[in-house]
Amino acid sequence: MRLSIALPMKLPMKSSRSLSLKKLFAAAGLALAAVGACAETPQRIVSAGHAVTELALALGVGDNLVAVDSSTRLPEDFRRLPVVGYYRQLPPEGLLAQRPELLIGGEHMGPASTLELLHSSGVAVVKLPEARNGEELLGNIEHLAGVLEKPAGEVAAGARADLAALKKSVASLPEKPRVLFVRAQSGRGIKVAGADTSPHSLIRLSGGQNAVDFSGYKTLTDEALLKLRPDWIFYSSDQAQQLKEGAALLEWLPLLKLTPAGERKAFAEVDGYALLGGIGLASLQEAKRINRLFSGETTPAAASR
């Protein structure tokens, strides 16, 4: 399990948990200022990043949240909270104004100058790695539960059950469909998600295979897309209206009609929040839904949310 954590010594530490975490960090070759878990759940928590916030809520610290970042989608019936910027560019003034005891977020939370300022002001700062698969999600659940001094059992058990069911469904697929995850704008080509991206992790978790083998995002030509012969083409929910549930892609790039996905109109919208911060609880639910598309339980025509 990959961990990233920095906690100031302001809060009491538990020696047994501290020792175990130190061993994990030493094994990973990571440096840390201080390691441990709060002796009691911090009363004022700021969470930056949707995947981390949903874990915090599942672990039962909703009453302790005093602010979130702009990438977080809170439940509809949850109380309104201040928004303190975007998790990659958090402003120190907005954060300190909330008088937090603890700031939690993903590995890309920043900038470093803001985190260092909060740390020097006595605020505990914890960064969780982006989970690339189910096992790493379980690791994040256990780790965050320890930091928050909350039991992980029920949340971890639910995730394990979902992962076990998903693994069984994936194993029953006759073959792994070839999938492209795209971001597109008319006249600007199509960017495709490769390895080391959240869409790549979600495709694999769902039982598919990424049709490309490069890392990050790259813009591909019509001819390159045709050669990839995707069985499915996915896009984020924030582009659903713009892409007309995939129909716009065929208008902009007519060669896509010659691919298996284009012939079947196998386009599917993916919940954008399930793509934020690596594999999270929302990602598990999306993976189950996508797997049903792959197995034929849901038709391409019904694939859009």
DORO-633888 format. One line per field, with one value per atom (N, C-alpha, C): residue in one letter; atom name; z, y, x. Coordinates in steps of 0.02 Angstrom, whole numbers, plus 50000, padded with zeros to 5 digits. Example, Ala and Ser with C-alpha at 12.3 -4.5 7.8 and 13.67 -1.06 7.14 Angstrom:
kolvex = [A,A,A,S,S,S]
padren = [N,CA,C,N,CA,C]
pz = [50390,50390,50390,50354,50357,50394]
py = [49716,49775,49835,49888,49947,50002]
px = [50660,50615,50660,50642,50684,50645]
END
This chain:
kolvex = [M,M,M,R,R,R,L,L,L,S,S,S,I,I,I,A,A,A,L,L,L,P,P,P,M,M,M,K,K,K,L,L,L,P,P,P,M,M,M,K,K,K,S,S,S,S,S,S,R,R,R,S,S,S,L,L,L,S,S,S,L,L,L,K,K,K,K,K,K,L,L,L,F,F,F,A,A,A,A,A,A,A,A,A,G,G,G,L,L,L,A,A,A,L,L,L,A,A,A,A,A,A,V,V,V,G,G,G,A,A,A,C,C,C,A,A,A,E,E,E,T,T,T,P,P,P,Q,Q,Q,R,R,R,I,I,I,V,V,V,S,S,S,A,A,A,G,G,G,H,H,H,A,A,A,V,V,V,T,T,T,E,E,E,L,L,L,A,A,A,L,L,L,A,A,A,L,L,L,G,G,G,V,V,V,G,G,G,D,D,D,N,N,N,L,L,L,V,V,V,A,A,A,V,V,V,D,D,D,S,S,S,S,S,S,T,T,T,R,R,R,L,L,L,P,P,P,E,E,E,D,D,D,F,F,F,R,R,R,R,R,R,L,L,L,P,P,P,V,V,V,V,V,V,G,G,G,Y,Y,Y,Y,Y,Y,R,R,R,Q,Q,Q,L,L,L,P,P,P,P,P,P,E,E,E,G,G,G,L,L,L,L,L,L,A,A,A,Q,Q,Q,R,R,R,P,P,P,E,E,E,L,L,L,L,L,L,I,I,I,G,G,G,G,G,G,E,E,E,H,H,H,M,M,M,G,G,G,P,P,P,A,A,A,S,S,S,T,T,T,L,L,L,E,E,E,L,L,L,L,L,L,H,H,H,S,S,S,S,S,S,G,G,G,V,V,V,A,A,A,V,V,V,V,V,V,K,K,K,L,L,L,P,P,P,E,E,E,A,A,A,R,R,R,N,N,N,G,G,G,E,E,E,E,E,E,L,L,L,L,L,L,G,G,G,N,N,N,I,I,I,E,E,E,H,H,H,L,L,L,A,A,A,G,G,G,V,V,V,L,L,L,E,E,E,K,K,K,P,P,P,A,A,A,G,G,G,E,E,E,V,V,V,A,A,A,A,A,A,G,G,G,A,A,A,R,R,R,A,A,A,D,D,D,L,L,L,A,A,A,A,A,A,L,L,L,K,K,K,K,K,K,S,S,S,V,V,V,A,A,A,S,S,S,L,L,L,P,P,P,E,E,E,K,K,K,P,P,P,R,R,R,V,V,V,L,L,L,F,F,F,V,V,V,R,R,R,A,A,A,Q,Q,Q,S,S,S,G,G,G,R,R,R,G,G,G,I,I,I,K,K,K,V,V,V,A,A,A,G,G,G,A,A,A,D,D,D,T,T,T,S,S,S,P,P,P,H,H,H,S,S,S,L,L,L,I,I,I,R,R,R,L,L,L,S,S,S,G,G,G,G,G,G,Q,Q,Q,N,N,N,A,A,A,V,V,V,D,D,D,F,F,F,S,S,S,G,G,G,Y,Y,Y,K,K,K,T,T,T,L,L,L,T,T,T,D,D,D,E,E,E,A,A,A,L,L,L,L,L,L,K,K,K,L,L,L,R,R,R,P,P,P,D,D,D,W,W,W,I,I,I,F,F,F,Y,Y,Y,S,S,S,S,S,S,D,D,D,Q,Q,Q,A,A,A,Q,Q,Q,Q,Q,Q,L,L,L,K,K,K,E,E,E,G,G,G,A,A,A,A,A,A,L,L,L,L,L,L,E,E,E,W,W,W,L,L,L,P,P,P,L,L,L,L,L,L,K,K,K,L,L,L,T,T,T,P,P,P,A,A,A,G,G,G,E,E,E,R,R,R,K,K,K,A,A,A,F,F,F,A,A,A,E,E,E,V,V,V,D,D,D,G,G,G,Y,Y,Y,A,A,A,L,L,L,L,L,L,G,G,G,G,G,G,I,I,I,G,G,G,L,L,L,A,A,A,S,S,S,L,L,L,Q,Q,Q,E,E,E,A,A,A,K,K,K,R,R,R,I,I,I,N,N,N,R,R,R,L,L,L,F,F,F,S,S,S,G,G,G,E,E,E,T,T,T,T,T,T,P,P,P,A,A,A,A,A,A,A,A,A,S,S,S,R,R,R]
padren = [N,CA,C,N,CA,C,N,CA,C,N,CA,C,N,CA,C,N,CA,C,N,CA,C,N,CA,C,N,CA,C,N,CA,C,N,CA,C,N,CA,C,N,CA,C,N,CA,C,N,CA,C,N,CA,C,N,CA,C,N,CA,C,N,CA,C,N,CA,C,N,CA,C,N,CA,C,N,CA,C,N,CA,C,N,CA,C,N,CA,C,N,CA,C,N,CA,C,N,CA,C,N,CA,C,N,CA,C,N,CA,C,N,CA,C,N,CA,C,N,CA,C,N,CA,C,N,CA,C,N,CA,C,N,CA,C,N,CA,C,N,CA,C,N,CA,C,N,CA,C,N,CA,C,N,CA,C,N,CA,C,N,CA,C,N,CA,C,N,CA,C,N,CA,C,N,CA,C,N,CA,C,N,CA,C,N,CA,C,N,CA,C,N,CA,C,N,CA,C,N,CA,C,N,CA,C,N,CA,C,N,CA,C,N,CA,C,N,CA,C,N,CA,C,N,CA,C,N,CA,C,N,CA,C,N,CA,C,N,CA,C,N,CA,C,N,CA,C,N,CA,C,N,CA,C,N,CA,C,N,CA,C,N,CA,C,N,CA,C,N,CA,C,N,CA,C,N,CA,C,N,CA,C,N,CA,C,N,CA,C,N,CA,C,N,CA,C,N,CA,C,N,CA,C,N,CA,C,N,CA,C,N,CA,C,N,CA,C,N,CA,C,N,CA,C,N,CA,C,N,CA,C,N,CA,C,N,CA,C,N,CA,C,N,CA,C,N,CA,C,N,CA,C,N,CA,C,N,CA,C,N,CA,C,N,CA,C,N,CA,C,N,CA,C,N,CA,C,N,CA,C,N,CA,C,N,CA,C,N,CA,C,N,CA,C,N,CA,C,N,CA,C,N,CA,C,N,CA,C,N,CA,C,N,CA,C,N,CA,C,N,CA,C,N,CA,C,N,CA,C,N,CA,C,N,CA,C,N,CA,C,N,CA,C,N,CA,C,N,CA,C,N,CA,C,N,CA,C,N,CA,C,N,CA,C,N,CA,C,N,CA,C,N,CA,C,N,CA,C,N,CA,C,N,CA,C,N,CA,C,N,CA,C,N,CA,C,N,CA,C,N,CA,C,N,CA,C,N,CA,C,N,CA,C,N,CA,C,N,CA,C,N,CA,C,N,CA,C,N,CA,C,N,CA,C,N,CA,C,N,CA,C,N,CA,C,N,CA,C,N,CA,C,N,CA,C,N,CA,C,N,CA,C,N,CA,C,N,CA,C,N,CA,C,N,CA,C,N,CA,C,N,CA,C,N,CA,C,N,CA,C,N,CA,C,N,CA,C,N,CA,C,N,CA,C,N,CA,C,N,CA,C,N,CA,C,N,CA,C,N,CA,C,N,CA,C,N,CA,C,N,CA,C,N,CA,C,N,CA,C,N,CA,C,N,CA,C,N,CA,C,N,CA,C,N,CA,C,N,CA,C,N,CA,C,N,CA,C,N,CA,C,N,CA,C,N,CA,C,N,CA,C,N,CA,C,N,CA,C,N,CA,C,N,CA,C,N,CA,C,N,CA,C,N,CA,C,N,CA,C,N,CA,C,N,CA,C,N,CA,C,N,CA,C,N,CA,C,N,CA,C,N,CA,C,N,CA,C,N,CA,C,N,CA,C,N,CA,C,N,CA,C,N,CA,C,N,CA,C,N,CA,C,N,CA,C,N,CA,C,N,CA,C,N,CA,C,N,CA,C,N,CA,C,N,CA,C,N,CA,C,N,CA,C,N,CA,C,N,CA,C,N,CA,C,N,CA,C,N,CA,C,N,CA,C,N,CA,C,N,CA,C,N,CA,C,N,CA,C,N,CA,C,N,CA,C,N,CA,C,N,CA,C,N,CA,C,N,CA,C,N,CA,C,N,CA,C,N,CA,C,N,CA,C,N,CA,C,N,CA,C,N,CA,C,N,CA,C,N,CA,C,N,CA,C,N,CA,C,N,CA,C,N,CA,C,N,CA,C,N,CA,C,N,CA,C,N,CA,C,N,CA,C,N,CA,C,N,CA,C,N,CA,C,N,CA,C,N,CA,C,N,CA,C,N,CA,C,N,CA,C,N,CA,C,N,CA,C,N,CA,C,N,CA,C,N,CA,C,N,CA,C,N,CA,C,N,CA,C,N,CA,C,N,CA,C,N,CA,C,N,CA,C,N,CA,C,N,CA,C,N,CA,C,N,CA,C,N,CA,C,N,CA,C,N,CA,C,N,CA,C,N,CA,C,N,CA,C,N,CA,C,N,CA,C,N,CA,C,N,CA,C,N,CA,C,N,CA,C,N,CA,C,N,CA,C,N,CA,C,N,CA,C,N,CA,C,N,CA,C,N,CA,C,N,CA,C]
pz = [50000,50000,50000,49956,49953,49998,50040,50086,50080,50093,50096,50151,50203,50261,50293,50318,50357,50412,50474,50530,50579,50599,50649,50717,50764,50829,50876,50852,50894,50926,50887,50911,50943,50994,51027,50978,50989,50943,50980,50941,50967,50945,50991,50974,50929,50940,50900,50827,50815,50747,50716,50756,50730,50706,50745,50726,50662,50656,50595,50534,50540,50484,50466,50517,50503,50462,50478,50440,50368,50357,50289,50250,50282,50249,50235,50283,50273,50215,50211,50156,50089,50088,50025,50010,50057,50047,50051,50092,50098,50163,50162,50222,50249,50315,50346,50406,50418,50474,50540,50542,50602,50579,50611,50588,50647,50636,50689,50673,50720,50712,50770,50758,50810,50865,50928,50983,50983,50955,50947,50881,50856,50792,50796,50750,50749,50740,50774,50771,50711,50682,50625,50568,50517,50462,50396,50356,50287,50241,50193,50146,50076,50041,49974,49925,49883,49835,49845,49791,49798,49827,49801,49823,49898,49923,49994,50035,50011,50048,50055,50002,50006,50055,50060,50110,50180,50189,50255,50277,50230,50246,50262,50223,50236,50304,50326,50391,50449,50434,50486,50517,50479,50507,50473,50446,50413,50459,50523,50570,50585,50570,50584,50525,50467,50408,50414,50403,50405,50337,50289,50221,50175,50110,50058,50000,49951,49892,49836,49782,49728,49688,49695,49658,49694,49755,49796,49781,49772,49765,49831,49868,49931,49918,49962,49954,49954,49917,49909,49976,50024,50088,50140,50119,50165,50173,50232,50244,50198,50185,50142,50180,50145,50175,50134,50166,50128,50079,50022,49971,49971,49981,49991,49931,49870,49811,49783,49736,49701,49733,49740,49780,49757,49694,49670,49685,49696,49707,49766,49825,49884,49911,49924,49951,50027,50054,50126,50168,50144,50183,50193,50139,50143,50190,50188,50231,50304,50318,50388,50418,50375,50400,50430,50410,50435,50501,50524,50587,50591,50539,50538,50586,50611,50647,50600,50547,50501,50430,50384,50312,50280,50245,50211,50136,50095,50023,49988,49922,49882,49870,49833,49825,49784,49746,49706,49741,49803,49841,49848,49840,49845,49841,49829,49815,49879,49870,49927,49975,49950,49994,50042,50017,50060,50114,50094,50142,50195,50174,50222,50271,50247,50290,50342,50319,50366,50418,50394,50438,50492,50472,50520,50566,50547,50589,50636,50635,50681,50655,50590,50559,50535,50554,50529,50455,50414,50342,50322,50293,50272,50199,50160,50089,50076,50044,50025,49953,49936,49866,49824,49760,49715,49706,49723,49716,49643,49621,49551,49543,49599,49597,49663,49668,49728,49791,49785,49844,49872,49828,49852,49881,49856,49886,49957,49967,50034,50080,50054,50093,50115,50070,50087,50139,50134,50185,50254,50258,50322,50349,50305,50326,50351,50312,50333,50396,50403,50464,50525,50517,50571,50589,50539,50550,50586,50565,50592,50657,50677,50736,50730,50672,50658,50636,50652,50630,50554,50523,50450,50429,50478,50463,50414,50428,50386,50316,50311,50246,50206,50239,50205,50184,50226,50210,50149,50146,50088,50025,50029,49970,49948,49997,49981,49946,49971,49940,49868,49857,49789,49743,49770,49730,49713,49761,49749,49696,49700,49650,49582,49581,49518,49487,49529,49504,49473,49504,49477,49409,49405,49342,49287,49305,49256,49229,49274,49253,49205,49208,49164,49095,49084,49018,48968,48909,48859,48837,48835,48819,48845,48851,48876,48819,48822,48768,48766,48706,48697,48705,48749,48768,48757,48732,48730,48775,48817,48854,48822,48802,48762,48794,48778,48789,48722,48701,48632,48629,48580,48562,48487,48459,48387,48361,48311,48279,48315,48373,48412,48421,48386,48390,48454,48464,48522,48564,48628,48675,48705,48708,48733,48796,48846,48909,48904,48921,48922,48993,49002,49068,49116,49180,49232,49233,49216,49221,49258,49286,49321,49273,49212,49166,49152,49146,49134,49191,49253,49311,49313,49296,49297,49243,49184,49129,49151,49180,49202,49258,49305,49360,49335,49281,49253,49212,49194,49154,49082,49064,48997,48991,48931,48920,48882,48903,48869,48799,48749,48680,48661,48706,48692,48746,48728,48775,48796,48779,48802,48871,48901,48967,48959,49006,49005,48950,48930,48877,48814,48756,48692,48642,48598,48544,48485,48461,48407,48344,48288,48223,48209,48160,48141,48122,48083,48060,48118,48167,48225,48265,48272,48308,48271,48205,48166,48176,48177,48185,48253,48303,48371,48378,48335,48333,48403,48436,48502,48499,48549,48556,48592,48634,48671,48672,48673,48682,48740,48791,48851,48851,48884,48894,48962,48990,49056,49054,49109,49114,49103,49117,49106,49032,48988,48916,48882,48922,48893,48847,48868,48827,48764,48772,48715,48663,48686,48640,48617,48639,48618,48627,48686,48703,48652,48624,48578,48505,48489,48419,48388,48428,48402,48380,48412,48393,48322,48304,48236,48185,48207,48162,48150,48204,48199,48167,48181,48157,48122,48060,48026,48023,48023,48021,48080,48136,48194,48179,48127,48109,48086,48066,48041,48096,48158,48214,48244,48280,48313,48358,48394,48437,48395,48340,48297,48264,48242,48209,48256,48320,48369,48407,48393,48433,48507,48520,48588,48624,48640,48677,48747,48797,48865,48906,48942,48988,49054,49081,49145,49194,49254,49306,49318,49304,49311,49381,49431,49500,49516,49478,49487,49460,49426,49395,49434,49487,49525,49582,49580,49636,49637,49579,49577,49594,49608,49623,49693,49695,49759,49763,49811,49819,49759,49733,49674,49613,49610,49555,49556,49616,49621,49591,49607,49580,49504,49478,49406,49373,49405,49377,49371,49420,49417,49360,49352,49297,49229,49223,49159,49143,49195,49184,49157,49178,49152,49077,49057,48985,48948,48975,48942,48936,48987,48988,48946,48925,48885,48925,48992,49033,49019,48998,48978,48907,48866,48795,48786,48731,48717,48717,48692,48689,48758,48808,48877,48919,48886,48923,48955,48923,48951,49013,49060,49126,49123]
py = [49940,50000,50062,50110,50172,50222,50255,50304,50369,50424,50489,50528,50545,50577,50624,50680,50725,50754,50737,50761,50798,50859,50894,50861,50877,50845,50875,50920,50952,50902,50849,50802,50741,50711,50653,50596,50554,50499,50432,50381,50313,50277,50251,50224,50163,50117,50056,50072,50116,50134,50174,50216,50256,50212,50160,50116,50079,50055,50017,50062,50125,50170,50189,50197,50214,50159,50096,50040,50043,50059,50064,50119,50176,50231,50214,50182,50164,50115,50069,50020,50054,50106,50141,50194,50205,50254,50325,50336,50401,50434,50501,50539,50569,50576,50607,50647,50700,50743,50711,50682,50645,50600,50541,50493,50469,50459,50434,50445,50436,50447,50488,50527,50569,50526,50544,50506,50508,50560,50565,50600,50591,50621,50697,50729,50802,50831,50885,50915,50960,50985,51031,51004,50976,50944,50978,50991,51014,50957,50940,50886,50914,50899,50925,50867,50857,50803,50758,50744,50707,50637,50601,50532,50528,50575,50576,50597,50647,50670,50614,50576,50523,50469,50456,50409,50436,50500,50531,50527,50541,50538,50467,50419,50349,50326,50354,50335,50372,50417,50446,50511,50551,50615,50674,50664,50718,50778,50764,50819,50859,50830,50864,50904,50896,50933,51006,51051,51123,51155,51121,51148,51093,51103,51056,51097,51062,51098,51094,51129,51136,51071,51022,50959,50910,50928,50882,50889,50832,50830,50801,50842,50820,50790,50746,50720,50777,50767,50821,50844,50799,50817,50839,50847,50867,50943,50967,51039,51074,51137,51175,51190,51183,51195,51247,51285,51331,51292,51322,51292,51332,51297,51331,51326,51327,51324,51254,51245,51181,51145,51079,51042,51049,51063,51071,51141,51189,51259,51288,51261,51283,51348,51398,51461,51456,51475,51468,51510,51570,51613,51582,51554,51523,51463,51425,51367,51387,51432,51452,51487,51519,51552,51502,51439,51387,51357,51379,51355,51279,51246,51173,51143,51084,51044,50996,50977,50926,50943,50937,50942,50875,50846,50782,50792,50755,50761,50706,50710,50661,50681,50639,50650,50712,50738,50798,50861,50855,50915,50962,51026,51075,51146,51194,51184,51170,51151,51134,51192,51254,51312,51319,51304,51308,51254,51194,51139,51151,51179,51194,51249,51298,51351,51324,51281,51251,51208,51170,51127,51169,51223,51266,51302,51306,51338,51289,51226,51176,51135,51139,51099,51033,50979,50913,50907,50882,50875,50802,50772,50702,50696,50666,50654,50579,50559,50489,50480,50424,50412,50397,50412,50394,50318,50287,50215,50197,50148,50126,50062,50031,49968,49958,49903,49890,49882,49848,49838,49904,49949,50014,50056,50047,50080,50055,49990,49961,49988,49996,50024,50095,50134,50203,50206,50160,50158,50145,50094,50076,50133,50164,50217,50278,50300,50359,50345,50284,50266,50273,50252,50259,50331,50373,50444,50476,50457,50488,50455,50401,50363,50339,50310,50282,50210,50166,50096,50091,50052,50044,49985,49943,49878,49879,49919,49918,49944,49999,50028,49980,49953,49907,49843,49818,49757,49769,49826,49842,49846,49877,49883,49814,49773,49706,49665,49671,49635,49658,49724,49750,49726,49726,49704,49629,49590,49517,49504,49539,49530,49553,49607,49634,49585,49558,49510,49449,49426,49369,49387,49447,49468,49477,49505,49514,49447,49398,49332,49298,49317,49285,49316,49372,49403,49358,49347,49305,49334,49400,49433,49505,49534,49603,49651,49691,49739,49794,49818,49872,49938,49980,50041,50102,50156,50221,50268,50304,50360,50424,50467,50526,50590,50643,50711,50746,50778,50804,50872,50911,50974,50981,51008,51015,51056,51028,51063,51057,51025,51019,50947,50901,50832,50799,50738,50698,50680,50695,50672,50607,50560,50493,50479,50449,50433,50368,50371,50312,50287,50250,50224,50282,50267,50317,50372,50355,50401,50366,50405,50376,50338,50362,50322,50253,50250,50186,50138,50163,50120,50096,50141,50122,50071,50079,50031,49962,49958,49893,49863,49904,49879,49851,49881,49860,49796,49776,49716,49729,49792,49808,49815,49829,49844,49910,49951,50014,50000,50031,50018,50050,50093,50124,50102,50107,50084,50139,50202,50257,50281,50326,50354,50424,50443,50510,50519,50581,50598,50618,50595,50614,50628,50676,50690,50643,50608,50559,50581,50562,50578,50530,50548,50504,50434,50433,50370,50327,50359,50321,50292,50330,50305,50246,50249,50195,50131,50137,50078,50045,50084,50057,50012,50021,49980,49970,50023,50016,49983,49943,49915,49963,50005,50055,50121,50176,50241,50276,50293,50325,50399,50437,50508,50528,50584,50606,50640,50635,50664,50740,50773,50846,50864,50814,50827,50796,50768,50731,50774,50834,50877,50899,50917,50940,50885,50823,50768,50734,50758,50732,50656,50635,50564,50523,50553,50518,50534,50558,50571,50624,50672,50725,50698,50646,50617,50590,50560,50534,50590,50647,50704,50735,50741,50774,50728,50663,50615,50557,50565,50514,50446,50444,50378,50334,50364,50324,50277,50295,50251,50182,50178,50114,50071,50096,50057,50016,49962,49924,49968,50015,50059,50104,50130,50174,50136,50075,50036,50021,50008,49990,50052,50110,50170,50155,50121,50101,50156,50209,50265,50264,50280,50279,50336,50368,50422,50393,50421,50399,50457,50442,50493,50525,50591,50625,50622,50619,50616,50549,50498,50433,50432,50485,50490,50537,50567,50615,50582,50586,50560,50486,50454,50382,50342,50278,50233,50249,50267,50281,50242,50258,50223,50235,50296,50310,50271,50261,50223,50151,50122,50053,50047,50094,50091,50100,50144,50152,50090,50058,49998,49943,49937,49886,49902,49966,49986,49973,49991,49981,49907,49867,49795,49766,49794,49771,49789,49844,49860,49808,49791,49742,49674,49655,49589,49586,49644,49645,49654,49660,49671,49739,49787,49853,49865,49893,49904,49970,49978,50043,50101,50090,50143,50168,50124,50143,50159,50165,50172,50240,50293,50360,50367,50404,50410,50456]
px = [50042,50000,50043,50029,50066,50033,50072,50044,50082,50046,50079,50045,50084,50054,50103,50080,50121,50078,50094,50055,50100,50081,50120,50110,50154,50153,50102,50060,50011,49963,49946,49896,49929,49898,49927,49934,49985,49999,49991,49975,49973,50035,50073,50139,50136,50088,50086,50070,50021,50004,50061,50094,50149,50206,50221,50275,50259,50197,50179,50182,50157,50159,50230,50274,50343,50376,50360,50389,50366,50301,50277,50312,50321,50355,50428,50461,50531,50537,50490,50493,50483,50442,50429,50482,50528,50580,50554,50502,50472,50493,50498,50513,50450,50446,50388,50410,50373,50389,50370,50312,50289,50232,50227,50178,50137,50073,50031,49958,49916,49844,49819,49768,49741,49711,49721,49694,49618,49590,49518,49504,49443,49426,49430,49468,49470,49400,49386,49319,49309,49364,49359,49403,49370,49406,49388,49438,49428,49449,49406,49421,49426,49480,49493,49500,49450,49450,49390,49353,49290,49300,49349,49358,49373,49413,49430,49369,49332,49273,49222,49210,49160,49182,49247,49272,49260,49275,49266,49192,49147,49076,49055,49080,49062,49087,49143,49172,49140,49093,49053,49077,49115,49139,49105,49046,49010,48999,48984,48971,49035,49093,49156,49183,49152,49174,49154,49202,49187,49193,49225,49232,49255,49243,49266,49293,49322,49346,49294,49307,49258,49248,49292,49283,49237,49216,49176,49102,49069,48996,48969,48935,48905,48836,48813,48745,48694,48639,48590,48561,48555,48524,48576,48639,48691,48689,48709,48708,48758,48746,48792,48856,48912,48978,49015,49060,49102,49147,49160,49204,49269,49325,49389,49436,49408,49450,49455,49500,49511,49569,49564,49612,49685,49696,49765,49793,49749,49770,49732,49742,49706,49736,49695,49721,49729,49786,49796,49749,49732,49688,49619,49591,49526,49525,49580,49584,49590,49636,49647,49587,49546,49486,49436,49442,49396,49421,49479,49509,49511,49538,49538,49590,49575,49624,49659,49623,49648,49626,49674,49660,49675,49626,49636,49624,49662,49655,49694,49693,49729,49801,49837,49909,49925,49876,49889,49864,49844,49823,49882,49869,49923,49896,49941,50012,50051,50115,50156,50163,50165,50174,50115,50054,49995,49998,50016,50018,50072,50128,50181,50160,50123,50099,50049,50004,49956,49992,50040,50079,50113,50144,50180,50132,50067,50017,49984,50008,49981,49924,49911,49858,49886,49854,49875,49856,49902,49890,49902,49852,49857,49840,49885,49874,49869,49815,49806,49827,49858,49876,49814,49818,49763,49763,49707,49702,49694,49733,49730,49689,49671,49634,49597,49562,49522,49563,49619,49661,49687,49705,49730,49673,49613,49555,49545,49548,49541,49596,49656,49710,49695,49666,49648,49593,49546,49492,49521,49564,49594,49638,49676,49722,49683,49633,49595,49555,49529,49494,49540,49603,49650,49664,49672,49685,49626,49565,49504,49481,49515,49495,49422,49407,49342,49350,49303,49308,49299,49342,49339,49295,49277,49246,49189,49137,49078,49092,49129,49145,49190,49241,49287,49250,49206,49169,49124,49092,49050,49090,49149,49192,49218,49236,49260,49205,49143,49088,49077,49080,49072,49128,49189,49246,49242,49219,49212,49160,49103,49050,49074,49111,49136,49187,49230,49280,49246,49192,49155,49124,49095,49064,49115,49174,49227,49251,49257,49281,49232,49169,49119,49115,49150,49150,49186,49159,49194,49261,49266,49328,49326,49384,49387,49375,49323,49311,49364,49378,49426,49390,49417,49382,49426,49396,49429,49391,49427,49397,49421,49374,49392,49368,49404,49381,49386,49332,49331,49297,49320,49289,49290,49238,49233,49292,49325,49381,49447,49447,49509,49532,49501,49521,49497,49521,49500,49561,49557,49608,49586,49633,49617,49658,49627,49660,49698,49762,49804,49816,49869,49886,49902,49902,49916,49864,49802,49746,49689,49644,49586,49541,49527,49486,49517,49583,49617,49603,49609,49597,49525,49478,49407,49391,49420,49409,49433,49491,49519,49476,49455,49414,49348,49322,49257,49262,49322,49331,49350,49363,49384,49459,49482,49552,49558,49604,49614,49641,49611,49631,49698,49724,49789,49839,49904,49955,50003,49987,50031,50007,50046,50028,50000,49958,49929,49878,49868,49820,49857,49832,49860,49804,49816,49769,49784,49733,49742,49706,49734,49703,49645,49604,49548,49574,49628,49655,49680,49711,49736,49678,49625,49566,49535,49533,49505,49545,49611,49655,49646,49628,49620,49559,49509,49449,49419,49398,49369,49300,49284,49217,49170,49199,49161,49200,49163,49193,49158,49198,49171,49188,49147,49160,49132,49158,49137,49069,49034,48967,48966,49023,49024,49024,49034,49032,48971,48926,48869,48827,48810,48768,48806,48868,48908,48916,48926,48938,48874,48817,48751,48748,48770,48771,48811,48864,48908,48895,48835,48818,48863,48884,48927,48995,49018,49082,49079,49023,49015,49009,48982,48977,49046,49085,49150,49202,49196,49246,49209,49188,49148,49182,49249,49283,49266,49244,49226,49168,49128,49072,49095,49159,49186,49216,49216,49241,49184,49200,49146,49102,49132,49093,49047,49073,49033,48976,48989,48937,48880,48896,48844,48819,48849,48836,48845,48902,48918,48957,48921,48949,48918,48958,48933,48960,48916,48934,48958,49012,49039,49033,49011,49005,49072,49077,49141,49169,49125,49149,49182,49165,49197,49268,49287,49354,49400,49375,49414,49452,49518,49557,49569,49566,49578,49516,49526,49470,49443,49379,49345,49280,49239,49176,49129,49128,49088,49113,49179,49208,49185,49177,49153,49083,49040,48972,48973,49015,49020,49048,49097,49126,49074,49031,48977,48929,48913,48868,48899,48963,48998,49004,49017,49022,48956,48901,48836,48830,48860,48861,48902,48959,49003,48969,48930,48899,48835,48811,48750,48687,48693,48634,48603,48645,48621,48642,48598,48613,48649,48686,48718,48669,48608,48559,48540,48546,48528,48589,48647,48709,48717,48689,48697,48654,48682,48651,48590]
END
